[in-house]
Amino acid sequence: DLSANATPSFRGRRRADDDPFQGGNAARGWIDSVPTVSQDLVVLTPRHSSRIYGLDLLTGELKWSYPRDDGLYVAGLVEGQVLIVGKDKLQAWNVDPKQKGWTLHWQDPPSGRGLIVGSHLLVPQGANLAVVDLKRRGLVQTIPAPKGVELGNLIVSQGRLISQGIDRLDVLAFPNLTAKPSE
């Protein structure tokens, strides 16, 4: 339950065309083009590119390239896999192109940037928080946000989940990630 001690601490004005997760900029390319580095790999998602690139950190040599598909952003690199959050799915692409990755489809598109906590990926999906178990490669929970809260970009601080949307900032209780899987 995310509602324990939920406190909206900022509300602003929203412009419909400001939200890249709701079509706007997402249709044109990657939402986040910041390089992601893990060990000897740099993952690049150039803003207007239709591809994602993996380069050797020391030499700059291209190791692999994959099509963007519906990818919005790189959630992170976990156990040799690049996690790509897309409009209707999560894709895990292996950094070794000879090995197969995996895909998890969902119904609701992301409404902000998620985060990795241990072996879980938390993805905001409007009024819900999708919790993906990366070891089991599946959705284990869908947790409703407090009434009236539309989840946005997520961070964790001092045991709280903080959601930054276009027009508000919400401080929420951190979810129980060991609850039983969704049916």
Disulfide bonds with the S-S distance in Angstrom:
none
